[in-house]
Amino acid sequence: MIPHKRCPGPGSFGPGSRREFLKVMGGGFGLLGLTDLLQREATASGPANNPMAAKPGHFPARAKRCIFLFMVGGPSQMDLFDPKPVLNQLDGKPLPPSFGKVHSQFIEGDPLCLGSHRKFGKYGQSGIDMSDLIPHLHPLADDLALLRSCVVDSVIHAPAHYQMNTGRIFMGYPSLGSWVTYGLGSECENLPAFVAMTQPEGTPEGGAPCWGAGFLPASHQGTLFRPGPNPIVNLKSASPEFTLDRQRRTLDFLREMNESDLDAEDSELSARIASYELAFRMQSEAPEAVDLSRESAETRTLYGLDDPKTNDFGTRCLLARRLVERGVRFVQVYSGGGPVATQWDAHDDVDANHAAMSGMTDKPVAALLIDLKRRGLLDDTLVVWGGEFGRTPVSQGGSRGRDHNATGFTMWMAGAGVKNGTIVGATDEIGLNATEDRAHVNDIHATILHLMGLDHKKLTQLHNGRDERLTDVGGRVIGKLLL
């Protein structure tokens, strides 16, 4: 009979035995953590395993994340940020030939100039011009950098949406958010890297291609969060019997089967595997991320959630803040979509239209800047505000409406790396054409990428035998906007 071996007693380790015992045994527990770290590193070793693994940029970034506030329809520059006294003097008179032809969608013949009814003031130490339509932004003037000389290539909504989002006037090209995540990957394991949020009335003209991945790997397309109390569709299983454990085993089986046939060039299958895994992980983290009841009453009031007029856009702005502080890289928040009456598309009456749209967005936009700043997030978060184009300085059909204008309009930026309290660029005396520091959409995109640590000329993807990039063959960084 083999004698039973006894474990060594406390005295077997000699002096300091308890310390020695814990030291020896504790080393094993440390290996558990090391194993997890090594497994994560292995998972991130290639795009087939984790196409969204975080990657370094081309140079140190000023901005770790970006929130793009997209004003669908085309906000009027001369009624918001770019006052034109000469235009007011010309109100009701034919457009002087010296300003050139108006290139718009619906205006024909000899149009009449349309002055602005808005009251302007200079705000902040920087003296930035703002109208009475956006009173909540007035105290934040020194946090903004206005770009008054923006230019796009189309006066039609859908092509202009595509260009402001993808750099091209045709659908099928990767969006700005997709290029950002393609270049930098994701900082968050349990939430999408790129989120788009639209309003209840509908998506903007152009639809899903505005946040699509185009020819980039499919995993870089934006995830659409729906309006309303449940922004993430099918977050939880409809069947209570389909427990997390069963889901995990099912996903492991699907992964094993998919990876057995996975081709190195099959980005769609790789993206599908990654999306299944992300959806599984989101079940634990996403409900908390979108639960606005966790916010204080003061914060909810700040964003206007207690007011039916501002509740919808305020909810999306607050969600944007919650998402970026949890590691989401790029968030796009749309104001406008669906019927013309729910967009910044002031063809009939610019005063009524912009009063309604500003009334819905001004307070939430200001709240977002205030909230980011007091949480220390604005230092490394870039906030961009703008639409697909601006409005004409002439009347459409003799009404108080303005048509689309692509040759000179205003956008603004705030936050990380931006020279706050500054105005860059200018339009002519009536706001028709950019005349100083002309900023094409390619330049705007190059600047956003630069702030996020990406060189727009080096961020490329081979497609149809050509190294494609967001800025096509153009683009320059707008140095006057930067610190």
N, C-alpha and C positions, 0 to 999 in steps of 0.2 A: 504494500500500500504506500502510495507516494504521500509523504507528509505535506500538509497544507502550509504554504508559505504565508507568513504574517507580514502585514505592512509595517514598515519601520515606525517605531514610536517617536514621540516628540523629541526624545533625547538623542535620536539617531543622527540628527544633523549637527550635533554639537552646540556650542555657544551661539546665541542669536538664532536658534533654530526656527522660531516662528517667522522671523524676517526672511530667512533663507527660503523657507517653504513658500511664502507668499511671492517672493521674487521669482523663484523658479516657475511656480504655477502661473503667475501673472504674465510671464512672457508668452505663454500660449494664447491668452486672451488677446494680446496685442496682435498676434498673427491673424486673428479673425478680422480685425479692421484692415490690416494690410491686404488680406485676400480680397476684401470688398473693393478697395482702391485699385488693386491690380486688375480686377475683373472689369471695373468701369473703364480703366485705361484701355484694356483690350477691346472692349465694346466700342470705344471711340476710335479705334485704330484705322478704320476704313469706312467709306461711304456705304458699302454694302451692309455693314453692321449698324452704323449710326450716322445717317447722312446729315444729321443736325448737330453733330458734335461741335463744341465751341472752338473757334479758330482765331489766331491773332490777326489783326489787320496789317496793312502795309506800313503803318507808323502809329505812334501813340494817338489814341482818340481823345477828343474833347468830350464827345457825347457817347454814352454807352447804349442809349436807346432813343427812339424818336416817336413823337406823337404828331400825326399830320391831321389837322382839322380842315376837312375839305368842304368848302361852301359850294354846293352843287348849283349850277345855273349861271353863275357869273356875277359876283358882287360889283357894284358901281364904285369905281375909284373916286370919282368926283363928288360922291355923296357920303363917303366914309373917311378917307385918309388923304385926299389930294384936292384941296380947295382950288377953284378956278374963278377968280373975280372977273376975268375977261369974258369967260363963258357966260356969266350972269349978265354982263353988259350986253352981250349979243343975243340974249334970250328972245326967241320969236323971230329972229332975223335969219336970212339965208346964210348958210355956211360960207365964209370968205374963201375964195379959191386958193389963197395962199397956204391954207392948211392941207390942201390935197384932197384926194377922194376918200370917202368913207368906205372901207371894205367890211361889209357886214352881211348878214344873211337875208334880211327882209327889206332894208331901206333902198328905195329907188328914187330916181329923179334928183331934184334939188332940195335936200332936207333943210329943215329949220333948226337952229341951235336951241338947245334945251338947258337952261340954267338950273342950278340946284336950289331947292327950298331949305336946305339944311343950314343950321347955325354951327359954325366952326369956332374952335378955340385952340390955343397952344397950351400943352399940358406938360407937367414935369419940368425939371431943370433943363431938359433937352429941348423943350418947346415943340414937341411933336404935335402936328395938326391932327385933330380928330373931330368928328361931327357929333351932334347931339343924339345920333342913333345909337351910340355905343358908350353911354355914360359910365358903365362899370369898368371899362378899360382906361378911362381918363387917369385915375390914380396910378396906373401901372405903365404910364408912358415911358418911363425911364428903363423899363424892362424889355422894351420892344426895339427891333431894328426893322424899319420900313424899307421895302424894296419897291420903288415906285415905277420902275421901268421894265416890267415883265412883258414878255412877248411869246406867243405861241403861233402855230402855223395854220390853224383852222378856226373858223367862226361857227362851226357846227358842233353841237354838244358832244356827241359820241366820239368823233375823231379827236376833239380837244381833250375829252376825258382820258382817252387812251394816251395821248401825248403827255399830259400832265402826270399820268401815272406810270407810263412805260417808256417815254421818250419818243414814241412813234405815233403817227396818226392812224395806224392800222391795228386791228386786234391781233393777238397771237404772240406778242412780245412780252418778256418778263417785266413785272411791275417793280417799282422802286423798293417796296418791302421785300420782294423776293430776291432782288440783287443784294440787299443788305444782309439777309440771312444766308444767302449763298456765300457771301464774303466772310461773314463772321460766325455763322452757326447760331446756336441757341445757348442762353445762359440758364435756362430753366428746363428741368427734366420732365415736369408734370403739367406744363401748359404749352400751348403753341408758341412758336417764336414770332409769328406774324398774324395779327388779328385785324379784321375789318368789321366795322359796325355801321349798319344802315338804319334808316328810320322806318316806322311802321308803314308809311304810305307807299314804300317801294324802294328799289335800288336805283342808283343813278343810271342815266342812259349810258349804254356800254356794258353795264352789268358786271358779271363775274370776271371777265378778262381784265377789268381794272385792278384786281388784286390776284390775278393769275400768275403762274410761273412760266408761261410760254414754253420756250425750249430748254429752260433750266430743269434740273431734276425735279420731279413732281412734288417732292417733299417740301419744296420752298414756296408753294402757293399759300395765299392767305387763308386763314380759317374764318368763316363768316359767323359772327355772333348775332343772333336774331334779336330784334327789339322785343321788349316785354319782360315779364318776370323770370322767364326761363330762356336765357340767351343761348344756351348750348343744347341743341336738339339731341334727343336720345342719349343723354348723359348716363342714365341708369337703365339697367335691364328691365324690360317690361314683365319678365317672369321672375317671381321671387325664388323659384327653385334654381335659377341659374346664378348660383352664388359666385362670389369672387374667386373662390378656390376652383370651381368648375370652369370659370372663364379663364383663369390662369392656365389650367391644364389644356383647355381647348386652344388657347393662343400658342402655347408651347408646341402643340402638335402641328398647328398651321405653319408656324415658323419653320419647324423641321421639314415639312413637306415643301414649303415655298423655297427654302434655301437650297434644297436638293436640286432644284431646277433654276436657281438664280444665275442669270448671266450678268457679267460685270457691267454691261451697258444697259441693263434693264432697269432704268430709274423708276419706272412706274411700279414694278413689283417691289422694288426696294422701298419705295415710298409707302406702298400699301402695308408692308410689314411694319414699318416705323409708325404708321398712323394707327394700326391696331394696338401696338404697344402704348402709344401716347394716349389713346382713348381709354385703355385700361387704367393707366396711371392717373388720368384726369378724374376718374371717379372718386378718388380720395381727396384731391387738392382743389379741383375746379369749383365744387359747390361752395367752399369757403371763400374762394377768390371772387365769386360773383354775388355773394350774400351781402347786400348793402345794409341790412339791418344791423350789421356789426359796427357800422359807422356811428359816430356820435350825432346827436340831434343838431348840434352846431354845424357839423360838416354837411349834413344833409340839407340844412337850410342854406348854407353857403352856396351850394350848387343849384339851389332852386327846386329841390325835390318836393317841397311843400306847395308849389305853385303849378297848376295844370299847364300854364304857358311854357314853363322852363323844365318841367319834370322829365320829358323825354330826352332832350339833348343833355340836360344835366346828369341824368342817369348814365348816359354813355360816356360823358367826360369823367365822371367819378369812377366808372368801371375802368377807363383808360388809366387813371392814376393807380388803381389797385393792381392792374395787370403789370404795368411797368415796374412797380416796386417789388413785384414777385418774379422779375426776370424776363418778362416778355420784351423782345427786342424792338418790334415795330408795331404800332397801333395806329390804325386809320379810322377816324370818326367822321362820318358823312352827315352834313346838314343839308337836306334836300333830296328829293327822289320821288318818283311817281308823278302825279299830276303837276302841271306847271305852277299851280297855286301854292304848292308846297316846296318850291325851289326859289333860289335867288334869281329868277328869270323874269325880270321886270319889263315885259313888253308893253303893258297897258298903263301901269301907274307905278312908277318907281318909288314914290313916297309911301303908298300903302303897302306895296310888296316888301320893301326894305324895313319898314317899321315892324311888320309882322315877323320877318326872319331875324332881324336884330333882337326883337323882343324875346325870341325863343333861345337865342344863342349867346348874347352879350354877357349875361350874368354867369352862365356856366363856364364860358371861356375864361373870364376873369377869375372865377373860383379855381379853375384848374391851375392857373399860374400861381395864385396865392397859396394853394395847397401844396403844390410841388415845392415852392420856395420855402415854406415854413417847415417842411419835412426834410430839407436838404437835398431834394431830388433834382431841383432845377439846375444845379451846378453841373450835372452830367446827363441831363435830359434835354434833347432838342425839341422844341415845339414849333411847328410850321402852320401858318394859317393862309388860306387862299382858295380860289376857285379855278375853273378851267380857262377862264378869260375874264375880261371886264365888260363895261358897257359903253355905248357910244355917247358922245357929247351932243348928239342931235336927236330930235324927236322921231319916233317911229309912227308914221301915219298921222302926224299932227296931234298925237296924244301926249300924255305925261310919261309915256313909256320910252325906254331906251333899248336898242338892239344890242347884239353881241359885238364886242370889240376885242380883237386879238393883238393889236399893235401897240398897246400901252395900258398897263393896269398894275394894281398894287397887291403885293403879298407881304407878310411879315414873318419874322423868326424871333424866337426868344430862347434863352437858356444857354446850354453848354457851348462855350467858345464863340458866342455871338457878341458883337460889339453893341451892347444895349444902348438905347437912347440915341440912335443915329438914324439918319435918312440917307439912303443910297439911290441914286438915279433920279430922273425927272421926266415928265411928259411935257408936251408943248402947252401953250397958254389955255387951251381948251380941253386938254386931257385925251387927245386922240392918238398921238404917236409918241413913243419913247424917244427922247432926244439926248439924254445923258446916261452914260453907263448902261446901255441897253443890255438887258438880261434875258437871253433866250432860255427856254425851258431846259435845254442841255446844260446851261451855266448853273441854273438853280439846282439841278440834280448833281452836278459835279461838286457843288458847294456842300450839299447835304452829305454826300459820300465822304468828302474830305473831313467834315466835322466828326464823322464816325470812324475815322482812321483808315479810309479806303481811297486809293488812287483810282479815279474813274478810268484812266487809260490802261491800268493794269488789271482791272476787274473784268475779265473777259470769259467768254464761253465759245468754243468752236462749234459753229452751226452752219451746215451746208457749205463747208469749206472756207468759212470766213470767221475770224475772231470777232464775235459780236460783243458789244458793250451797251450799257444803258444810255450813254451819251452819243452813240453812233460814231460819226467822225468829227463831232464838234465838242463843245463844252470847255469852259474855263472856270476856275474857282474864283468866286467874287470876293477878292481880298478885302474890299472896303467893308464887308459885312462882318469880318472876323477880328477877334482880339489880337 
